[in-house]
Amino acid sequence: MAQLFGVIMLFLGSTAWAGNNIYTGWFSNKAVSGYDTVAYFTEHKAVKGKAKFKFKYMDAEWYFDSAENLKLFKNNPDKYRPQYGGFCAWAVAAKMQRAPGDPNYWKIVDGKLYLNYDNSVQQKWLKDIPGFIQKADENWPKMLDQ
């Protein structure tokens, strides 16, 4: 029963996004599951954001660890928000699907943040990052219309 619930939740979670194609999960409106997207660039690790440093952007709530990170994001959100709306970069590239991006499986490439679904998917993505980015960059605009 627990496995069935997990599969149902995965399906529901993978189809939920804010109005501007930002992955937020099914039962929340938190972008990047409430993780601080600026911290990936400044602290080089996944850091949970705090509700007191919350900001609404692109129909989603973005959480930050500090007032400084919130300010950095407000001044340049395109620099800090994840590619493909926070959906799994590999899934967008390989399957043209919106799979949830897990904030614990990430990589910054050429100054851009990419998330992956889990460790096994990230291992696939790491084998050809430039190829997957190129394919995902082609797929993502088509997916915005779906």
Salt bridges, closest charged atoms under 4 A:
ASP65 OD1 - LYS50 NZ 3.24
ASP78 OD1 - ARG81 NE 2.91
GLU138 OE1 - LYS135 NZ 3.82
